[in-house]
């Protein structure tokens, strides 16, 4: 899984993981498991991950994917 975030938010997440003495991956996984409903604990869904991210104190993390135009070729018909 990859999260697109600003360098500032990444630094805050890294700092919190170091403060707790865990890896960033372990911190994210723990936060997702804490927020997951008991029936979803064994299989997290995209909705659960979004709910965890939206409930986080890092509200300025952009959850929208980057949009860019697809490359086009000129075709003569």
mmCIF file of the N, C-alpha and C atoms, coordinates in Angstrom:
data_MODEL
# 
_entry.id   MODEL 
# 
loop_
_atom_site.group_PDB 
_atom_site.id 
_atom_site.type_symbol 
_atom_site.label_atom_id 
_atom_site.label_alt_id 
_atom_site.label_comp_id 
_atom_site.label_asym_id 
_atom_site.label_entity_id 
_atom_site.label_seq_id 
_atom_site.pdbx_PDB_ins_code 
_atom_site.Cartn_x 
_atom_site.Cartn_y 
_atom_site.Cartn_z 
_atom_site.occupancy 
_atom_site.B_iso_or_equiv 
_atom_site.pdbx_formal_charge 
_atom_site.auth_seq_id 
_atom_site.auth_comp_id 
_atom_site.auth_asym_id 
_atom_site.auth_atom_id 
_atom_site.pdbx_PDB_model_num 
ATOM 1   N N  . UNK A 1 1  ? 0.859   -1.172  0.000   1.00 0.00 ? 1  UNK A N  1 
ATOM 2   C CA . UNK A 1 1  ? 0.000   0.000   0.000   1.00 0.00 ? 1  UNK A CA 1 
ATOM 3   C C  . UNK A 1 1  ? 0.894   1.219   0.000   1.00 0.00 ? 1  UNK A C  1 
ATOM 4   N N  . UNK A 1 2  ? 0.505   2.231   -0.734  1.00 0.00 ? 2  UNK A N  1 
ATOM 5   C CA . UNK A 1 2  ? 1.264   3.465   -0.711  1.00 0.00 ? 2  UNK A CA 1 
ATOM 6   C C  . UNK A 1 2  ? 0.321   4.614   -0.385  1.00 0.00 ? 2  UNK A C  1 
ATOM 7   N N  . UNK A 1 3  ? 0.809   5.507   0.418   1.00 0.00 ? 3  UNK A N  1 
ATOM 8   C CA . UNK A 1 3  ? 0.060   6.697   0.775   1.00 0.00 ? 3  UNK A CA 1 
ATOM 9   C C  . UNK A 1 3  ? 0.776   7.887   0.170   1.00 0.00 ? 3  UNK A C  1 
ATOM 10  N N  . UNK A 1 4  ? 0.039   8.745   -0.497  1.00 0.00 ? 4  UNK A N  1 
ATOM 11  C CA . UNK A 1 4  ? 0.626   9.955   -1.054  1.00 0.00 ? 4  UNK A CA 1 
ATOM 12  C C  . UNK A 1 4  ? 0.382   11.077  -0.056  1.00 0.00 ? 4  UNK A C  1 
ATOM 13  N N  . UNK A 1 5  ? 1.466   11.578  0.498   1.00 0.00 ? 5  UNK A N  1 
ATOM 14  C CA . UNK A 1 5  ? 1.359   12.600  1.522   1.00 0.00 ? 5  UNK A CA 1 
ATOM 15  C C  . UNK A 1 5  ? 2.480   13.606  1.345   1.00 0.00 ? 5  UNK A C  1 
ATOM 16  N N  . UNK A 1 6  ? 2.340   14.721  1.995   1.00 0.00 ? 6  UNK A N  1 
ATOM 17  C CA . UNK A 1 6  ? 3.372   15.755  1.899   1.00 0.00 ? 6  UNK A CA 1 
ATOM 18  C C  . UNK A 1 6  ? 4.585   15.344  2.738   1.00 0.00 ? 6  UNK A C  1 
ATOM 19  N N  . UNK A 1 7  ? 5.746   15.883  2.418   1.00 0.00 ? 7  UNK A N  1 
ATOM 20  C CA . UNK A 1 7  ? 6.937   15.587  3.228   1.00 0.00 ? 7  UNK A CA 1 
ATOM 21  C C  . UNK A 1 7  ? 6.746   15.956  4.696   1.00 0.00 ? 7  UNK A C  1 
ATOM 22  N N  . UNK A 1 8  ? 5.983   17.023  4.938   1.00 0.00 ? 8  UNK A N  1 
ATOM 23  C CA . UNK A 1 8  ? 5.724   17.440  6.326   1.00 0.00 ? 8  UNK A CA 1 
ATOM 24  C C  . UNK A 1 8  ? 4.945   16.372  7.088   1.00 0.00 ? 8  UNK A C  1 
ATOM 25  N N  . UNK A 1 9  ? 3.882   15.841  6.473   1.00 0.00 ? 9  UNK A N  1 
ATOM 26  C CA . UNK A 1 9  ? 3.079   14.808  7.134   1.00 0.00 ? 9  UNK A CA 1 
ATOM 27  C C  . UNK A 1 9  ? 3.859   13.509  7.290   1.00 0.00 ? 9  UNK A C  1 
ATOM 28  N N  . UNK A 1 10 ? 4.664   13.191  6.300   1.00 0.00 ? 10 UNK A N  1 
ATOM 29  C CA . UNK A 1 10 ? 5.503   11.993  6.396   1.00 0.00 ? 10 UNK A CA 1 
ATOM 30  C C  . UNK A 1 10 ? 6.471   12.115  7.569   1.00 0.00 ? 10 UNK A C  1 
ATOM 31  N N  . UNK A 1 11 ? 7.024   13.299  7.755   1.00 0.00 ? 11 UNK A N  1 
ATOM 32  C CA . UNK A 1 11 ? 7.939   13.535  8.872   1.00 0.00 ? 11 UNK A CA 1 
ATOM 33  C C  . UNK A 1 11 ? 7.208   13.411  10.205  1.00 0.00 ? 11 UNK A C  1 
ATOM 34  N N  . UNK A 1 12 ? 5.975   13.916  10.268  1.00 0.00 ? 12 UNK A N  1 
ATOM 35  C CA . UNK A 1 12 ? 5.193   13.809  11.512  1.00 0.00 ? 12 UNK A CA 1 
ATOM 36  C C  . UNK A 1 12 ? 4.887   12.352  11.836  1.00 0.00 ? 12 UNK A C  1 
ATOM 37  N N  . UNK A 1 13 ? 4.551   11.573  10.815  1.00 0.00 ? 13 UNK A N  1 
ATOM 38  C CA . UNK A 1 13 ? 4.253   10.160  11.006  1.00 0.00 ? 13 UNK A CA 1 
ATOM 39  C C  . UNK A 1 13 ? 5.502   9.405   11.462  1.00 0.00 ? 13 UNK A C  1 
ATOM 40  N N  . UNK A 1 14 ? 6.628   9.712   10.834  1.00 0.00 ? 14 UNK A N  1 
ATOM 41  C CA . UNK A 1 14 ? 7.899   9.075   11.210  1.00 0.00 ? 14 UNK A CA 1 
ATOM 42  C C  . UNK A 1 14 ? 8.271   9.429   12.640  1.00 0.00 ? 14 UNK A C  1 
ATOM 43  N N  . UNK A 1 15 ? 8.082   10.687  12.999  1.00 0.00 ? 15 UNK A N  1 
ATOM 44  C CA . UNK A 1 15 ? 8.391   11.136  14.362  1.00 0.00 ? 15 UNK A CA 1 
ATOM 45  C C  . UNK A 1 15 ? 7.536   10.399  15.394  1.00 0.00 ? 15 UNK A C  1 
ATOM 46  N N  . UNK A 1 16 ? 6.245   10.247  15.106  1.00 0.00 ? 16 UNK A N  1 
ATOM 47  C CA . UNK A 1 16 ? 5.350   9.543   16.035  1.00 0.00 ? 16 UNK A CA 1 
ATOM 48  C C  . UNK A 1 16 ? 5.738   8.074   16.159  1.00 0.00 ? 16 UNK A C  1 
ATOM 49  N N  . UNK A 1 17 ? 6.110   7.447   15.041  1.00 0.00 ? 17 UNK A N  1 
ATOM 50  C CA . UNK A 1 17 ? 6.533   6.046   15.077  1.00 0.00 ? 17 UNK A CA 1 
ATOM 51  C C  . UNK A 1 17 ? 7.803   5.894   15.913  1.00 0.00 ? 17 UNK A C  1 
ATOM 52  N N  . UNK A 1 18 ? 8.753   6.818   15.753  1.00 0.00 ? 18 UNK A N  1 
ATOM 53  C CA . UNK A 1 18 ? 9.987   6.760   16.542  1.00 0.00 ? 18 UNK A CA 1 
ATOM 54  C C  . UNK A 1 18 ? 9.700   6.985   18.023  1.00 0.00 ? 18 UNK A C  1 
ATOM 55  N N  . UNK A 1 19 ? 8.788   7.908   18.311  1.00 0.00 ? 19 UNK A N  1 
ATOM 56  C CA . UNK A 1 19 ? 8.428   8.189   19.708  1.00 0.00 ? 19 UNK A CA 1 
ATOM 57  C C  . UNK A 1 19 ? 7.851   6.945   20.379  1.00 0.00 ? 19 UNK A C  1 
ATOM 58  N N  . UNK A 1 20 ? 7.059   6.176   19.604  1.00 0.00 ? 20 UNK A N  1 
ATOM 59  C CA . UNK A 1 20 ? 6.455   4.966   20.148  1.00 0.00 ? 20 UNK A CA 1 
ATOM 60  C C  . UNK A 1 20 ? 7.373   3.754   20.044  1.00 0.00 ? 20 UNK A C  1 
ATOM 61  N N  . UNK A 1 21 ? 8.498   3.904   19.356  1.00 0.00 ? 21 UNK A N  1 
ATOM 62  C CA . UNK A 1 21 ? 9.451   2.808   19.228  1.00 0.00 ? 21 UNK A CA 1 
ATOM 63  C C  . UNK A 1 21 ? 8.996   1.704   18.287  1.00 0.00 ? 21 UNK A C  1 
ATOM 64  N N  . UNK A 1 22 ? 8.260   2.073   17.238  1.00 0.00 ? 22 UNK A N  1 
ATOM 65  C CA . UNK A 1 22 ? 7.787   1.103   16.253  1.00 0.00 ? 22 UNK A CA 1 
ATOM 66  C C  . UNK A 1 22 ? 8.110   1.621   14.860  1.00 0.00 ? 22 UNK A C  1 
ATOM 67  N N  . UNK A 1 23 ? 7.979   0.750   13.861  1.00 0.00 ? 23 UNK A N  1 
ATOM 68  C CA . UNK A 1 23 ? 8.175   1.188   12.480  1.00 0.00 ? 23 UNK A CA 1 
ATOM 69  C C  . UNK A 1 23 ? 6.935   1.944   12.014  1.00 0.00 ? 23 UNK A C  1 
ATOM 70  N N  . UNK A 1 24 ? 7.086   2.712   10.956  1.00 0.00 ? 24 UNK A N  1 
ATOM 71  C CA . UNK A 1 24 ? 5.955   3.457   10.396  1.00 0.00 ? 24 UNK A CA 1 
ATOM 72  C C  . UNK A 1 24 ? 4.884   2.484   9.925   1.00 0.00 ? 24 UNK A C  1 
ATOM 73  N N  . UNK A 1 25 ? 5.295   1.394   9.278   1.00 0.00 ? 25 UNK A N  1 
ATOM 74  C CA . UNK A 1 25 ? 4.331   0.390   8.816   1.00 0.00 ? 25 UNK A CA 1 
ATOM 75  C C  . UNK A 1 25 ? 3.552   -0.203  9.985   1.00 0.00 ? 25 UNK A C  1 
ATOM 76  N N  . UNK A 1 26 ? 4.251   -0.503  11.077  1.00 0.00 ? 26 UNK A N  1 
ATOM 77  C CA . UNK A 1 26 ? 3.593   -1.075  12.246  1.00 0.00 ? 26 UNK A CA 1 
ATOM 78  C C  . UNK A 1 26 ? 2.619   -0.073  12.862  1.00 0.00 ? 26 UNK A C  1 
ATOM 79  N N  . UNK A 1 27 ? 2.992   1.195   12.873  1.00 0.00 ? 27 UNK A N  1 
ATOM 80  C CA . UNK A 1 27 ? 2.111   2.224   13.422  1.00 0.00 ? 27 UNK A CA 1 
ATOM 81  C C  . UNK A 1 27 ? 0.839   2.335   12.587  1.00 0.00 ? 27 UNK A C  1 
ATOM 82  N N  . UNK A 1 28 ? 0.973   2.371   11.266  1.00 0.00 ? 28 UNK A N  1 
ATOM 83  C CA . UNK A 1 28 ? -0.203  2.462   10.392  1.00 0.00 ? 28 UNK A CA 1 
ATOM 84  C C  . UNK A 1 28 ? -1.090  1.234   10.558  1.00 0.00 ? 28 UNK A C  1 
ATOM 85  N N  . UNK A 1 29 ? -0.480  0.061   10.599  1.00 0.00 ? 29 UNK A N  1 
ATOM 86  C CA . UNK A 1 29 ? -1.259  -1.167  10.764  1.00 0.00 ? 29 UNK A CA 1 
ATOM 87  C C  . UNK A 1 29 ? -1.991  -1.183  12.104  1.00 0.00 ? 29 UNK A C  1 
ATOM 88  N N  . UNK A 1 30 ? -1.318  -0.751  13.166  1.00 0.00 ? 30 UNK A N  1 
ATOM 89  C CA . UNK A 1 30 ? -1.954  -0.712  14.488  1.00 0.00 ? 30 UNK A CA 1 
ATOM 90  C C  . UNK A 1 30 ? -3.123  0.259   14.490  1.00 0.00 ? 30 UNK A C  1 
ATOM 91  N N  . UNK A 1 31 ? -2.947  1.423   13.880  1.00 0.00 ? 31 UNK A N  1 
ATOM 92  C CA . UNK A 1 31 ? -4.035  2.399   13.828  1.00 0.00 ? 31 UNK A CA 1 
ATOM 93  C C  . UNK A 1 31 ? -5.224  1.873   13.028  1.00 0.00 ? 31 UNK A C  1 
ATOM 94  N N  . UNK A 1 32 ? -4.945  1.193   11.935  1.00 0.00 ? 32 UNK A N  1 
ATOM 95  C CA . UNK A 1 32 ? -6.040  0.635   11.137  1.00 0.00 ? 32 UNK A CA 1 
ATOM 96  C C  . UNK A 1 32 ? -6.768  -0.454  11.915  1.00 0.00 ? 32 UNK A C  1 
ATOM 97  N N  . UNK A 1 33 ? -6.040  -1.295  12.643  1.00 0.00 ? 33 UNK A N  1 
ATOM 98  C CA . UNK A 1 33 ? -6.672  -2.362  13.412  1.00 0.00 ? 33 UNK A CA 1 
ATOM 99  C C  . UNK A 1 33 ? -7.481  -1.818  14.581  1.00 0.00 ? 33 UNK A C  1 
ATOM 100 N N  . UNK A 1 34 ? -7.028  -0.711  15.182  1.00 0.00 ? 34 UNK A N  1 
ATOM 101 C CA . UNK A 1 34 ? -7.773  -0.108  16.289  1.00 0.00 ? 34 UNK A CA 1 
ATOM 102 C C  . UNK A 1 34 ? -9.113  0.447   15.809  1.00 0.00 ? 34 UNK A C  1 
ATOM 103 N N  . UNK A 1 35 ? -9.128  0.983   14.606  1.00 0.00 ? 35 UNK A N  1 
ATOM 104 C CA . UNK A 1 35 ? -10.332 1.614   14.077  1.00 0.00 ? 35 UNK A CA 1 
ATOM 105 C C  . UNK A 1 35 ? -11.280 0.634   13.382  1.00 0.00 ? 35 UNK A C  1 
ATOM 106 N N  . UNK A 1 36 ? -10.789 -0.548  13.049  1.00 0.00 ? 36 UNK A N  1 
ATOM 107 C CA . UNK A 1 36 ? -11.607 -1.511  12.308  1.00 0.00 ? 36 UNK A CA 1 
ATOM 108 C C  . UNK A 1 36 ? -12.731 -2.044  13.201  1.00 0.00 ? 36 UNK A C  1 
ATOM 109 N N  . UNK A 1 37 ? -13.869 -2.234  12.595  1.00 0.00 ? 37 UNK A N  1 
ATOM 110 C CA . UNK A 1 37 ? -14.984 -2.848  13.308  1.00 0.00 ? 37 UNK A CA 1 
ATOM 111 C C  . UNK A 1 37 ? -14.624 -4.307  13.610  1.00 0.00 ? 37 UNK A C  1 
ATOM 112 N N  . UNK A 1 38 ? -15.138 -4.885  14.699  1.00 0.00 ? 38 UNK A N  1 
ATOM 113 C CA . UNK A 1 38 ? -14.787 -6.266  15.045  1.00 0.00 ? 38 UNK A CA 1 
ATOM 114 C C  . UNK A 1 38 ? -15.057 -7.258  13.922  1.00 0.00 ? 38 UNK A C  1 
ATOM 115 N N  . UNK A 1 39 ? -16.115 -7.054  13.150  1.00 0.00 ? 39 UNK A N  1 
ATOM 116 C CA . UNK A 1 39 ? -16.417 -7.997  12.078  1.00 0.00 ? 39 UNK A CA 1 
ATOM 117 C C  . UNK A 1 39 ? -15.458 -7.846  10.893  1.00 0.00 ? 39 UNK A C  1 
ATOM 118 N N  . UNK A 1 40 ? -14.761 -6.727  10.808  1.00 0.00 ? 40 UNK A N  1 
ATOM 119 C CA . UNK A 1 40 ? -13.839 -6.488  9.709   1.00 0.00 ? 40 UNK A CA 1 
ATOM 120 C C  . UNK A 1 40 ? -12.379 -6.657  10.115  1.00 0.00 ? 40 UNK A C  1 
ATOM 121 N N  . UNK A 1 41 ? -12.140 -7.036  11.359  1.00 0.00 ? 41 UNK A N  1 
ATOM 122 C CA . UNK A 1 41 ? -10.764 -7.091  11.863  1.00 0.00 ? 41 UNK A CA 1 
ATOM 123 C C  . UNK A 1 41 ? -9.887  -8.046  11.057  1.00 0.00 ? 41 UNK A C  1 
ATOM 124 N N  . UNK A 1 42 ? -10.447 -9.124  10.528  1.00 0.00 ? 42 UNK A N  1 
ATOM 125 C CA . UNK A 1 42 ? -9.629  -10.083 9.795   1.00 0.00 ? 42 UNK A CA 1 
ATOM 126 C C  . UNK A 1 42 ? -9.381  -9.657  8.353   1.00 0.00 ? 42 UNK A C  1 
ATOM 127 N N  . UNK A 1 43 ? -10.238 -8.841  7.775   1.00 0.00 ? 43 UNK A N  1 
ATOM 128 C CA . UNK A 1 43 ? -10.056 -8.415  6.391   1.00 0.00 ? 43 UNK A CA 1 
ATOM 129 C C  . UNK A 1 43 ? -10.407 -6.945  6.215   1.00 0.00 ? 43 UNK A C  1 
ATOM 130 N N  . UNK A 1 44 ? -9.407  -6.089  6.223   1.00 0.00 ? 44 UNK A N  1 
ATOM 131 C CA . UNK A 1 44 ? -9.664  -4.660  6.085   1.00 0.00 ? 44 UNK A CA 1 
ATOM 132 C C  . UNK A 1 44 ? -10.085 -4.338  4.660   1.00 0.00 ? 44 UNK A C  1 
ATOM 133 N N  . UNK A 1 45 ? -11.001 -3.420  4.537   1.00 0.00 ? 45 UNK A N  1 
ATOM 134 C CA . UNK A 1 45 ? -11.472 -2.995  3.224   1.00 0.00 ? 45 UNK A CA 1 
ATOM 135 C C  . UNK A 1 45 ? -10.999 -1.575  2.952   1.00 0.00 ? 45 UNK A C  1 
ATOM 136 N N  . UNK A 1 46 ? -11.178 -1.135  1.733   1.00 0.00 ? 46 UNK A N  1 
ATOM 137 C CA . UNK A 1 46 ? -10.814 0.233   1.380   1.00 0.00 ? 46 UNK A CA 1 
ATOM 138 C C  . UNK A 1 46 ? -11.613 1.244   2.184   1.00 0.00 ? 46 UNK A C  1 
ATOM 139 N N  . UNK A 1 47 ? -12.865 0.935   2.484   1.00 0.00 ? 47 UNK A N  1 
ATOM 140 C CA . UNK A 1 47 ? -13.693 1.853   3.263   1.00 0.00 ? 47 UNK A CA 1 
ATOM 141 C C  . UNK A 1 47 ? -13.144 2.022   4.670   1.00 0.00 ? 47 UNK A C  1 
ATOM 142 N N  . UNK A 1 48 ? -12.646 0.944   5.248   1.00 0.00 ? 48 UNK A N  1 
ATOM 143 C CA . UNK A 1 48 ? -12.080 1.010   6.599   1.00 0.00 ? 48 UNK A CA 1 
ATOM 144 C C  . UNK A 1 48 ? -10.800 1.843   6.589   1.00 0.00 ? 48 UNK A C  1 
ATOM 145 N N  . UNK A 1 49 ? -9.978  1.629   5.571   1.00 0.00 ? 49 UNK A N  1 
ATOM 146 C CA . UNK A 1 49 ? -8.730  2.391   5.476   1.00 0.00 ? 49 UNK A CA 1 
ATOM 147 C C  . UNK A 1 49 ? -9.030  3.877   5.322   1.00 0.00 ? 49 UNK A C  1 
ATOM 148 N N  . UNK A 1 50 ? -10.001 4.225   4.474   1.00 0.00 ? 50 UNK A N  1 
ATOM 149 C CA . UNK A 1 50 ? -10.379 5.630   4.323   1.00 0.00 ? 50 UNK A CA 1 
ATOM 150 C C  . UNK A 1 50 ? -10.918 6.207   5.623   1.00 0.00 ? 50 UNK A C  1 
ATOM 151 N N  . UNK A 1 51 ? -11.722 5.438   6.344   1.00 0.00 ? 51 UNK A N  1 
ATOM 152 C CA . UNK A 1 51 ? -12.257 5.914   7.620   1.00 0.00 ? 51 UNK A CA 1 
ATOM 153 C C  . UNK A 1 51 ? -11.137 6.179   8.613   1.00 0.00 ? 51 UNK A C  1 
ATOM 154 N N  . UNK A 1 52 ? -10.144 5.298   8.637   1.00 0.00 ? 52 UNK A N  1 
ATOM 155 C CA . UNK A 1 52 ? -9.007  5.491   9.551   1.00 0.00 ? 52 UNK A CA 1 
ATOM 156 C C  . UNK A 1 52 ? -8.238  6.744   9.168   1.00 0.00 ? 52 UNK A C  1 
ATOM 157 N N  . UNK A 1 53 ? -7.968  6.919   7.894   1.00 0.00 ? 53 UNK A N  1 
ATOM 158 C CA . UNK A 1 53 ? -7.213  8.095   7.453   1.00 0.00 ? 53 UNK A CA 1 
ATOM 159 C C  . UNK A 1 53 ? -7.978  9.383   7.724   1.00 0.00 ? 53 UNK A C  1 
ATOM 160 N N  . UNK A 1 54 ? -9.291  9.369   7.514   1.00 0.00 ? 54 UNK A N  1 
ATOM 161 C CA . UNK A 1 54 ? -10.084 10.567  7.741   1.00 0.00 ? 54 UNK A CA 1 
ATOM 162 C C  . UNK A 1 54 ? -10.224 10.881  9.221   1.00 0.00 ? 54 UNK A C  1 
ATOM 163 N N  . UNK A 1 55 ? -10.129 9.882   10.079  1.00 0.00 ? 55 UNK A N  1 
ATOM 164 C CA . UNK A 1 55 ? -10.236 10.105  11.519  1.00 0.00 ? 55 UNK A CA 1 
ATOM 165 C C  . UNK A 1 55 ? -8.893  10.448  12.150  1.00 0.00 ? 55 UNK A C  1 
ATOM 166 N N  . UNK A 1 56 ? -7.838  10.432  11.374  1.00 0.00 ? 56 UNK A N  1 
ATOM 167 C CA . UNK A 1 56 ? -6.509  10.676  11.925  1.00 0.00 ? 56 UNK A CA 1 
ATOM 168 C C  . UNK A 1 56 ? -6.315  12.151  12.245  1.00 0.00 ? 56 UNK A C  1 
ATOM 169 N N  . UNK A 1 57 ? -5.352  12.464  13.094  1.00 0.00 ? 57 UNK A N  1 
ATOM 170 C CA . UNK A 1 57 ? -5.062  13.868  13.385  1.00 0.00 ? 57 UNK A CA 1 
ATOM 171 C C  . UNK A 1 57 ? -4.370  14.567  12.213  1.00 0.00 ? 57 UNK A C  1 
ATOM 172 N N  . UNK A 1 58 ? -3.976  13.824  11.204  1.00 0.00 ? 58 UNK A N  1 
ATOM 173 C CA . UNK A 1 58 ? -3.292  14.390  10.045  1.00 0.00 ? 58 UNK A CA 1 
ATOM 174 C C  . UNK A 1 58 ? -4.323  14.695  8.963   1.00 0.00 ? 58 UNK A C  1 
ATOM 175 N N  . UNK A 1 59 ? -5.204  15.650  9.246   1.00 0.00 ? 59 UNK A N  1 
ATOM 176 C CA . UNK A 1 59 ? -6.333  15.951  8.374   1.00 0.00 ? 59 UNK A CA 1 
ATOM 177 C C  . UNK A 1 59 ? -5.912  16.531  7.027   1.00 0.00 ? 59 UNK A C  1 
ATOM 178 N N  . UNK A 1 60 ? -4.688  17.055  6.925   1.00 0.00 ? 60 UNK A N  1 
ATOM 179 C CA . UNK A 1 60 ? -4.280  17.685  5.682   1.00 0.00 ? 60 UNK A CA 1 
ATOM 180 C C  . UNK A 1 60 ? -3.674  16.699  4.684   1.00 0.00 ? 60 UNK A C  1 
ATOM 181 N N  . UNK A 1 61 ? -3.776  15.387  4.949   1.00 0.00 ? 61 UNK A N  1 
ATOM 182 C CA . UNK A 1 61 ? -3.321  14.383  3.993   1.00 0.00 ? 61 UNK A CA 1 
ATOM 183 C C  . UNK A 1 61 ? -4.327  14.328  2.855   1.00 0.00 ? 61 UNK A C  1 
ATOM 184 N N  . UNK A 1 62 ? -3.852  14.472  1.634   1.00 0.00 ? 62 UNK A N  1 
ATOM 185 C CA . UNK A 1 62 ? -4.730  14.454  0.470   1.00 0.00 ? 62 UNK A CA 1 
ATOM 186 C C  . UNK A 1 62 ? -5.029  13.008  0.078   1.00 0.00 ? 62 UNK A C  1 
ATOM 187 N N  . UNK A 1 63 ? -6.305  12.627  0.084   1.00 0.00 ? 63 UNK A N  1 
ATOM 188 C CA . UNK A 1 63 ? -6.707  11.261  -0.229  1.00 0.00 ? 63 UNK A CA 1 
ATOM 189 C C  . UNK A 1 63 ? -7.062  11.072  -1.699  1.00 0.00 ? 63 UNK A C  1 
ATOM 190 N N  . UNK A 1 64 ? -7.094  12.143  -2.453  1.00 0.00 ? 64 UNK A N  1 
ATOM 191 C CA . UNK A 1 64 ? -7.449  12.043  -3.860  1.00 0.00 ? 64 UNK A CA 1 
ATOM 192 C C  . UNK A 1 64 ? -6.227  11.651  -4.678  1.00 0.00 ? 64 UNK A C  1 
ATOM 193 N N  . UNK A 1 65 ? -6.408  10.722  -5.628  1.00 0.00 ? 65 UNK A N  1 
ATOM 194 C CA . UNK A 1 65 ? -5.274  10.343  -6.484  1.00 0.00 ? 65 UNK A CA 1 
ATOM 195 C C  . UNK A 1 65 ? -4.919  11.488  -7.429  1.00 0.00 ? 65 UNK A C  1 
ATOM 196 N N  . UNK A 1 66 ? -3.665  11.503  -7.849  1.00 0.00 ? 66 UNK A N  1 
ATOM 197 C CA . UNK A 1 66 ? -3.246  12.512  -8.810  1.00 0.00 ? 66 UNK A CA 1 
ATOM 198 C C  . UNK A 1 66 ? -3.938  12.256  -10.145 1.00 0.00 ? 66 UNK A C  1 
ATOM 199 N N  . UNK A 1 67 ? -4.377  13.309  -10.787 1.00 0.00 ? 67 UNK A N  1 
ATOM 200 C CA . UNK A 1 67 ? -5.035  13.215  -12.081 1.00 0.00 ? 67 UNK A CA 1 
ATOM 201 C C  . UNK A 1 67 ? -4.133  13.846  -13.129 1.00 0.00 ? 67 UNK A C  1 
ATOM 202 N N  . UNK A 1 68 ? -3.999  13.173  -14.238 1.00 0.00 ? 68 UNK A N  1 
ATOM 203 C CA . UNK A 1 68 ? -3.220  13.721  -15.341 1.00 0.00 ? 68 UNK A CA 1 
ATOM 204 C C  . UNK A 1 68 ? -3.756  13.144  -16.642 1.00 0.00 ? 68 UNK A C  1 
ATOM 205 N N  . UNK A 1 69 ? -3.599  13.878  -17.731 1.00 0.00 ? 69 UNK A N  1 
ATOM 206 C CA . UNK A 1 69 ? -4.132  13.385  -19.013 1.00 0.00 ? 69 UNK A CA 1 
ATOM 207 C C  . UNK A 1 69 ? -3.324  12.202  -19.526 1.00 0.00 ? 69 UNK A C  1 
ATOM 208 N N  . UNK A 1 70 ? -4.008  11.266  -20.150 1.00 0.00 ? 70 UNK A N  1 
ATOM 209 C CA . UNK A 1 70 ? -3.335  10.123  -20.740 1.00 0.00 ? 70 UNK A CA 1 
ATOM 210 C C  . UNK A 1 70 ? -2.659  10.542  -22.037 1.00 0.00 ? 70 UNK A C  1 
ATOM 211 N N  . UNK A 1 71 ? -1.544  9.919   -22.371 1.00 0.00 ? 71 UNK A N  1 
ATOM 212 C CA . UNK A 1 71 ? -0.867  10.279  -23.625 1.00 0.00 ? 71 UNK A CA 1 
ATOM 213 C C  . UNK A 1 71 ? -1.735  9.895   -24.823 1.00 0.00 ? 71 UNK A C  1 
ATOM 214 N N  . UNK A 1 72 ? -1.733  10.746  -25.826 1.00 0.00 ? 72 UNK A N  1 
ATOM 215 C CA . UNK A 1 72 ? -2.533  10.519  -27.027 1.00 0.00 ? 72 UNK A CA 1 
ATOM 216 C C  . UNK A 1 72 ? -1.599  10.487  -28.239 1.00 0.00 ? 72 UNK A C  1 
ATOM 217 N N  . UNK A 1 73 ? -1.967  9.696   -29.206 1.00 0.00 ? 73 UNK A N  1 
ATOM 218 C CA . UNK A 1 73 ? -1.211  9.645   -30.469 1.00 0.00 ? 73 UNK A CA 1 
ATOM 219 C C  . UNK A 1 73 ? -2.061  10.222  -31.574 1.00 0.00 ? 73 UNK A C  1 
ATOM 220 N N  . UNK A 1 74 ? -1.413  10.872  -32.521 1.00 0.00 ? 74 UNK A N  1 
ATOM 221 C CA . UNK A 1 74 ? -2.125  11.339  -33.710 1.00 0.00 ? 74 UNK A CA 1 
ATOM 222 C C  . UNK A 1 74 ? -2.293  10.152  -34.657 1.00 0.00 ? 74 UNK A C  1 
ATOM 223 N N  . UNK A 1 75 ? -3.516  9.911   -35.070 1.00 0.00 ? 75 UNK A N  1 
ATOM 224 C CA . UNK A 1 75 ? -3.799  8.785   -35.960 1.00 0.00 ? 75 UNK A CA 1 
ATOM 225 C C  . UNK A 1 75 ? -4.499  9.323   -37.201 1.00 0.00 ? 75 UNK A C  1 
ATOM 226 N N  . UNK A 1 76 ? -3.998  8.954   -38.356 1.00 0.00 ? 76 UNK A N  1 
ATOM 227 C CA . UNK A 1 76 ? -4.631  9.341   -39.602 1.00 0.00 ? 76 UNK A CA 1 
ATOM 228 C C  . UNK A 1 76 ? -5.573  8.222   -40.039 1.00 0.00 ? 76 UNK A C  1 
ATOM 229 N N  . UNK A 1 77 ? -6.815  8.551   -40.306 1.00 0.00 ? 77 UNK A N  1 
ATOM 230 C CA . UNK A 1 77 ? -7.801  7.569   -40.738 1.00 0.00 ? 77 UNK A CA 1 
ATOM 231 C C  . UNK A 1 77 ? -8.138  7.735   -42.199 1.00 0.00 ? 77 UNK A C  1 
# 
